[in-house]
Amino acid sequence: MTDGTFLVVGLGNPGPTYAGNRHNVGQMVLDVLARDVPGSFVTHKARAQVLDGRLGVLSTGAPGPRVVLAKPSTYMNVSGGPVAALVRFYDVPPERLLVVHDELDLPPSTLRLKRGGGEGGHNGLTSISAALGPKDYLRLRVGIGRPPGRQDPADFVLRDFAVSEREDLAVTLEEAADGVRDVVDKGLVLAQDRLHAPR
C-alpha cells in the first residue's frame, strides 16, 4: 500500500436481515462512499467485504486519495478479528484506521469525530480495541439516540429506522460520508472543525 492509504471500516451485522438496522448505520455510510470509488465490494480472506480504490477526483483532476472501504462479514461483537487482519494485510497504522459506527449516546443525526477513547459499551468497538491493542484509531460516531420508554437498547439497535426517520437519515449518511472524505483528504482536525460546526 502507498503512504497515506486509509482503511475505513463500517460496522454492522451481516446479511439482508440486519441491513436496515440502526446498528448497521456504519455500513450504510460506506455504501454512500462507495459511489465515489470505482469498482465494487469483494470478499476478502480477512472475513470482510472490501472495496479498494481512489476516493473521488481532486480539484486538479487527479485521482483522489487511496482508501480501502471494509465491512466485516462477522457479527458486530466479533468485528475485531477481521479489522485486525485487515490492518495487518494493508499495513495501516492506527492514525489511518477510521471506524464508522452507531452511537446511542448521541442524539439522532449527530456526528462526532474523535481519536481514541473508550468504547462506551459498544460491542464492536470493544472487540476491535481488544484485537488491536492500541485504542488510538479514529472513530466516526453516528448518533441514533436512546430508545423510547423502557425499550432495551439491545433490541432498539436491531430495529430498522422508521419510515419517518429515513429522510433525515439520508442527509446524515451524506454528511457522515463527507466527514470521512475530509479526514482522508484534509486530516482529523480540519474534518472535526467542519463536522462539529454548529448548523
N, C-alpha and C positions, 0 to 999 in steps of 0.2 A: 504494500500500500504506500501511496505517496504521503509525504508530510502534510498534515492538516486534514486528513480524512476523518470525518465524524461517523460514529456509529450511533444511530438514533433508534431507540427501542420503544415500541408501543406495547404497553402491557394490556392483557386481556385473557380471556379463556378461548380455547379453540372450538371451531365448528359453528355452523349456522344457528344452533340453538342459542348461543350466547352473543351473537354478533351485534345485536341491538341493545345489549345491556349497558347500564351505566358503568359497570366495571370495565367495559371494553372501549371506553372513550379514547384511551391512548392509541389503540389500533385504528380507530376512526380518524384520528389526526394523521396517522401515517398514510391512510388511503387518500386524504386530501393532498399530502406532499407528493405522493406517487404520481399525481398528474403531471408534475414538473420534472420527473425523472424518466428518461427513455427506458423502455422495457417493461417487464412485469415481475411480480414476486415468483421466486422459485424455491424449491425445497433445498435446505442446506443440511449438511450432516450434523450440525450442531443442534438439531431439533428446532428449527426455525424456518420461517418463510422470509427470504431476503430479496431486496432489490438494490443492486449495486450500480451506481452511475453518477452522473453530474446533475446537480440540482439547479435547473433553470439555465438562463443565459445572462451574463453580466451586461452592464450598460455599454461596454466596449464591443459587445458581440461575441466575446469569448465564452466558452462553456463555463458554467458555474462550478462551485466547489464540489469536491468528491464526497459523496455520502453513501453509507450503507444503511438502508431502512430495514428494520428487522422486527418480525412479530414471532415471539416464541410459540412453538406448537404445543407446548405443555400447558397444564393448568396454572393459573396465576400463582398459587402458593409454592410452586417449584420452578419459577422463572429463572432462578439464579444459575442453574446448571447451563441452560442454553446461552444466557448472557455471558457468563464467564468463558464458555467455549468460543463464542464469537469474538470476545475481547482478545483472547489468545490467538485465534486464527487470523484476525485482521491487525493484530499488534497495535491496538488502540489504547492510549493512556487514559486514566480517569477523566482528565480535563476535556477529552473529546468523546466521552460517552454521555449521551443525553437520554434519560429515561422519561417517557411521557406517560402519565398515569392519572387516574381519577383521584379526587381528594374530597372526602366527606367534610373536612373541617373548613372548607371554603364555600361561600355561597355559590349557587349555580351561575355558570358563565364567568366566574372569576378565574383569572390566570395568574400564576406566580412562578417565576424562575428562581432557582437557587442552586448553590453548590453545597453538597454535603448535608449534614444534619441527621436527625433521627428519622425513623421510619413511620412514626405516628400510628402504629398498629396496622399499617398496610402490609399484607402478607407478601405481595410481590416484591416490594422494596426490601422487606426483611430477608427474603430468600436471596435477593441479589447481593445485598450487603454481606451476608454470611458467605456467599460463594466467592465474592471478590476480595474480601478482607478490607481494603480501603473503602471508606464511605464518601470520599470527596468527588464522586461523579456528579454530573449535573442532573437536575430534575425539573421538568415542567409539570406543574401541578394544575390539573383542570378541575375546577370546583363543580361538584354535583350536589352540594348541600346535604343536610341531615335529613333522615326520613321523617315523615309526618307522624305526629302522635307517638305511639309506643311501638311502632314497627321496628323490627330487628334490623339493624344496619346490614347484617349479612344477607338478609332477604332483599333489602332495598337495592343494594348494588347489583343484584342479579335480576332486577326488573328492567324491562325496556324503558326508554324515555317515552313519556306520554306524548300523544299527538300534539297536545297544546304546547309542549316544550320544543318541538322539532324545529320551528323557525328560528328560535334563539340558539338552539344547538348548532344549526348550520353556520350561523355567524361566529359562534365560539370556536368551532373547528377551524374556520378560515383564519381567525385571529391567532389561534394556537399554532397553526402552520406557519403564519408569518413570524411568530416568535422563534420557531425553530430555524427558519431561514436567517433571521437576524443573528442568532447565536453562531451559526455556521459561518456567516459572511462577515459579521461585524464584531463578534465577541460577546461575552456574557454581560459585561457592564452596560454597553450600549443597548443590548437587547432588553435588559431589565428596565433601563430608562424609558424605552418606548412602550414596553408591555405594561409596566406598572403606572404609567402616567394616568392621571385622572381623565375619565371620559365624560 
